[in-house]
Amino acid sequence: MVAAVTKQLNKNRSMDKKVTLAQLKEVVQEAYDQVKTNTGGKNADYIPYLANVNKDLFGISVCLLNGQTIHVGDTDYRFGIESVSKVHTAILALRQYGAKEILDKIGADATGLPFNSIIAILLENDHPSTPLVNAGAISACSMVQPIGDSAKKWDAIVGNVTDLCGSAPQLIDELYKSESDTNFNNRSIAWLLKNYNRIDDPDMSLDLYTRQCSLGVTALQLSIAAGTIANGGVNPVTKKEVFDATLASKITAMIAAVGFYEHTGDWMYTSGIPAKTGVGGGVMGVLPGQFGIAAFAPPLDGSGNSVKAQLAIQYIMNKLELNVFSNNHITVVD
Ligand code: GLU
């Protein structure tokens, strides 16, 4: 009887819906056209290189799980990956240590505080809370194997980004220098973590973190990385298995919890897609089992999130009624 009632309710309240490739393309173009002229926000300027990036650059890219991509605008421009790289290195740490050890040593909690919060480290007295804020990302760099060997750790970090994106990123030397010269807050974080015995070598861990943030990637590459997560660890374009399928829901849960830092709740509520931002202007979203999406535009809101990238992704999700929390079963078809 209960089963029958539940079945009836489900029948009434959920819906199978198909979104065609043509519809998706049309809506991505609409999102681009609508958002392109928005003048809100301003480039990050606490890292001098970022202040000088052309503020009018804008691109949107979607990677479907069959490897097809849809791209509009400046999707081939290489911008600083910045904090989106936290997702990539969290995946590497998950691959090397497994889900339980990462939860125990770093955690998967939202801090509810800005990305570079020092007070968040003091409040969480047992671990840095999540690899997707600065403290946890520096900890993840410290954990990357082989421990103690900076060159080999760097190779592992770049190799993992390459596998996720389906092609190699390129270090933006000028950004790396600019960020290394000015990362005083992150130096404090690294040494505070050392004080609490949460990382091994603060200088090495911070340098690896700063270098990974300075990798240049395109929106197309980020959409493929997101597509790899949405596809359970298999890169939809190269077909390479990058990580174990069981880790896909773990990384997506982390992104959903803290991808927009202290505004993650608002983001999830208004967009319905777990996504990670970076102060370079990139946003990378994962719709599990459907697609990966990335948008890029340098001007940021007050919390360090790209204004146009947010608007574009929100537009696409809402227009197509796609939502990770929806009880509708929506599939993107050819
Ligand atoms: N490298 C930047 C920092 O640590 C990343 C911040 C971000 O993209 O949110 O300040």
Residues whose N, C-alpha, C, O or C-beta is under 5 A from the ligand:
A	BS01	LIG	E82 S83 F115 C213 T277 G278 V279 G280 G304
